Amino acid sequence: MEEDAGARAAESERAPRGLHARIRYWRDWRSRRPRAARVVWWTTTVLSLALVLGALLLPNRLVALQLNRFTRLPGEAIMGAAVLLALPRRPRVIFAAVCGVLLGALTVLNMLDMGFVDYLGRDFNLVLDWGLLDDAQSYVADSMGRATAVGAAIGLVLLIALLFVTMALATVRISNLMMRDTRLATRATLIAATVWVTCSVLGIQNAGVPVSSYRTANALANEARAVRDTLRDEAAFGKEARYDTFGATPADQLVPDLRGKDVIFTFIESYGRSAIEDPGMAPGVNETLDTSTAALTKAGFSAKSGWLTSATYGGSSWLGHSTTLSGLWVDNQQRYRTVMASDHLSLTKVFQKTGAWDTVGIMPGVQKGWPEQKFYGLDKVYNAFQMGYQGPKFSWSTMPDQYALEAFQRLEHGRTDRDKPLMSEIILTSSHQPWAPIPKMVGWDELGDGSVFEGIQADGEKASDVIADSGKSKKEYGKSVQYSVTALTQWLERYGTDDTVLVFLGDHQPISRVSGNNASRDVPVSIVAKDPKVLDKIAAWNWTDGLKPAHDAPVWKMSSFRDRFLTAYGSTPHPSKN
């Protein structure tokens, strides 16, 4: 070690003192350290090849991340090599760098697809989904803290920038290696092309996967088609939204069979079919549904339940809300913006249009301006800061469902000075991911300003622990649904009247980590009332008695609910075309 130290000191003394001389000196390090130079040369070469081939073969599904996917022969690499061999030096370097940047971009898109499929059950949309990345950061901030969210965002941006630079350097390096021996590179390219064509024609496979790959070309073609279809859909859906079966119906011909009733439309976050039928969650959820059904029956209420197929999956709850209430299939952000800006008659706005109801929204998840209030026809909306809650947040959820329902009772439903019945839209949020910590029921008379939940929140599971464990996620999700259903049905049992009509449903299934990779998009929907005439109106729907829909109960598209509901309760269709 002393000899090595002495050698390094002697070399330092021999190093030139001028800037240009120092640069030349360090550029010549290969001649001074040939063994280290060979190690670096082979390492960078292998890494460059691995990066480029990995990017060309990378699938866009987590379940497809298997070794056999990376033992294929990418046709795009062969075509790229042929182009590089044909170009002079400067265009060749530019072309190689551009290809590297494009491969970096494609890698990012593949990663986004993986995340979106895992959480939302669909690919990332290049045109519409950039705004959801901001929502994702807000979700991380609410679940794990703002510092974590900011750090993750900065780290992600730096990582993407590093990926682009590294990929460009890798493709340039490969192109330079090819130019060192163009004859050998040309021969290797021709051999690879021959092997690729042969494997393609003969259908040769390795572990069930074709050896000949054109994954990148397919991915680019699919992205181009998705962009084209998105742009076409915008115009087509705008025309669809202008037609409304009940758009011109006079006020006195809308829901006449519900006049005098207090009608409540409630969405339970992530309440999906899996909660009722998945063996890992069903026992606890079904016990809660059975117990709640029995308690409501004892209180004089009856219920019928069925299934609706949601327009969204895993998240983007507002798409499920708007689909249910607009009667239109709102499955992306562009459609949502189109609907919100239209005069299409939402189911809740129907009640406002009649002039026979006061209309109110209870929105504990809304923490900023909410222009959607106009579309939904709500005279008044209570957001997260307007219900008097002084207790702790439960991860993303600003307050427990039980408190939100009690605030609804205190602020609106329990008022005695009202001269009209009440129509309400309530969005319950306690079953929103990451399902940790989860509130617990307390005595209704003990709720106060919500401070009673301090200890419950502190003793709950940590969001970071649940997110990292799919088994825990499934278990805690089931508990959160049990809590939300219990809070809602106990509220109805406690405060419901002979004129109360409750419609409640899930907005979408939970993410695939909980519901599974092949789960349906179905959600439960129930209508509960004391007046038997209310449920008699939907007898032809063949829904299941009680709060738990049978496995073979009718399944409708969520977008069909508005028209079916309006028709069942006496509304007369008068279409409008704008």
Buried (B, 14 or more C-beta within 10 A) or exposed (E): EEEEEEEEEEEEEEEEEEEEEEEEBEEEEEEEEEEEEEEEEEEEBEEBBEBBBBBBBBBBBBEEEEEEBBBBBBBBBBBBBBBBBEBEEEEBBEBBBEBBBBBBBBBBBBBBBBBBBBBBBBBBBBBBBEEBBEEBBBBBBBBBEEEEBEEBBEEEEEEBEEBBBBBBBBBBBBBBBBBEEEEEBBEBBEEBBEBBEEBBEEEEEBEEBBBBBBBBBEBBEEBEEBBEEBEEBBEEBBEBBBEBBBBEBEEEBBBEEBBEBBBBBBBBBBBBBBBBBBEBBBEBBBEBBEBBBEBBEEEEBBBBBBBBBBBBBBBBBBBBBBBBBBBBBBBBBBBBEBBBEBEBBBBBBBBBBBEBBBBBBBBBBBEEEBEBBEBBBBEEBBBBEBBBBEBBBBBBBBBBBBBBBBBBBEBBBEEEEEEBBBBBBBBBBBBBBBBBBBBBBBEBEEBBEBEBBEEBBEEBBBBBEBBEBEEBBBBBBBBBBBBBBBBBBBBBBEBBEEBBBBBBBBBBBBBBBBBBEEBBBBBBBBBBBBBEEBBEBBEEBEBBBBBBBBEEBEBBBBBBBBBBBBBBBBBEBBEBEE
